[in-house]
């Protein structure tokens, strides 16, 4: 009985194909006549079609909201929403906010008390001058 070689060579994909974008939907609310929505109206007409074409995995909805400031709401796969008010911002500034919502995970912001979190305790254990051989003074 002979040994057969594998016909394919495995290659590392480094997560390629496994990445799932956390943002699933974005809602754009604007006002037709209010001055605070001027930048949002320009964004919707000029930049949003290109952005939407570049991100087909995100659902985009645009709806008027009369007499209110413009708002962008991001909906995430974990069920949470994040809203950003973009009143009096220029179209390129609004693009930065949209990219911020796109790249967010939807999780609540957490205060980081320790820079490194681990399930396992330290290998060395807790240091104390009273443990081990001690120190002579």
C-alpha positions in Angstrom: 0.0 0.0 0.0 1.6 3.2 -1.1 1.3 6.7 0.3 -0.5 9.3 -1.8 0.5 12.9 -1.7 -2.0 15.7 -1.2 -2.8 17.4 -4.6 -3.5 20.8 -3.1 -1.3 23.0 -1.0 -3.1 24.8 1.8 -2.7 28.5 2.0 -3.3 30.8 5.0 -6.2 33.1 4.3 -5.8 35.2 7.5 -9.5 35.8 8.0 -10.2 36.5 4.3 -13.8 35.6 3.7 -14.6 35.4 7.4 -15.1 39.1 8.0 -18.7 40.2 8.5 -19.4 43.9 8.5 -21.2 44.8 11.8 -23.3 47.6 10.3 -26.3 46.2 8.4 -28.4 49.4 7.8 -28.0 53.2 7.7 -30.9 55.6 7.9 -30.4 59.2 6.7 -32.9 61.8 7.9 -32.9 65.3 6.6 -35.1 68.4 6.2 -35.7 70.0 2.8 -35.7 73.6 3.8 -33.8 73.9 7.1 -30.3 75.5 7.0 -28.8 72.9 9.3 -29.5 70.2 6.6 -27.7 72.0 3.8 -24.6 69.8 4.1 -26.7 66.6 4.4 -28.7 67.5 1.2 -25.3 68.0 -0.6 -24.0 64.7 0.8 -27.2 62.8 -0.3 -27.0 64.2 -3.8 -23.3 63.9 -4.5 -21.4 61.5 -2.2 -24.1 58.9 -0.9 -24.6 57.2 -4.3 -20.9 56.4 -4.7 -20.7 55.3 -1.0 -23.7 53.1 -1.4 -22.4 51.5 -4.6 -19.1 50.7 -2.8 -20.9 49.0 0.1 -23.6 46.8 -1.2 -23.8 44.8 2.0 -25.3 47.8 3.9 -28.9 48.8 3.3 -29.4 52.6 2.9 -32.6 54.5 3.5 -33.1 58.2 3.0 -36.2 59.9 4.4 -37.3 63.5 5.0 -37.9 64.6 8.6 -39.4 68.1 8.4 -38.4 70.8 11.0 -35.7 68.5 12.6 -31.9 68.5 12.5 -30.3 65.9 10.1 -29.5 62.6 11.7 -27.7 59.4 10.6 -28.7 56.2 12.4 -26.6 53.0 12.1 -28.3 49.6 12.8 -26.0 46.7 13.8 -26.3 42.9 13.7 -26.2 42.7 17.5 -29.5 44.6 17.6 -28.1 48.0 18.8 -28.4 51.4 17.1 -26.1 54.4 17.0 -27.3 57.9 16.0 -25.2 60.9 15.1 -26.6 64.4 14.6 -24.9 66.0 11.6 -26.4 69.5 11.8 -24.4 72.3 10.1 -21.7 69.9 8.9 -20.2 69.9 5.4 -20.6 66.9 3.1 -17.0 65.7 3.6 -17.4 65.9 7.4 -20.7 63.9 7.1 -18.7 61.3 5.1 -16.3 60.9 8.0 -19.3 60.4 10.4 -20.8 57.8 8.0 -17.4 55.9 7.9 -17.3 56.1 11.7 -20.7 54.4 11.9 -19.8 51.9 9.2 -16.6 50.8 11.1 -18.2 50.7 14.6 -19.2 47.4 16.1 -22.5 48.6 17.7 -21.2 47.7 21.2 -21.6 50.1 24.1 -18.5 52.1 25.0 -16.7 50.5 28.0 -14.3 52.0 30.4 -11.0 50.2 30.2 -9.6 49.8 33.7 -6.7 47.4 32.7 -5.0 47.7 29.4 -4.8 43.9 29.0 -7.7 41.6 29.8 -7.1 37.9 30.2 -9.1 34.8 31.3 -6.0 33.3 32.9 -4.2 34.5 35.9 -0.6 35.6 35.7 1.9 32.8 35.5 4.0 34.4 38.2 1.1 35.0 40.5 0.6 38.0 42.7 3.9 39.7 43.8 4.3 40.8 47.3 7.4 41.4 49.4 6.0 39.0 52.0 5.8 36.0 49.7 8.8 33.9 48.7 12.2 34.4 50.3 11.4 38.0 51.3 13.9 40.9 51.4 16.4 41.7 54.0 16.7 45.2 55.1 
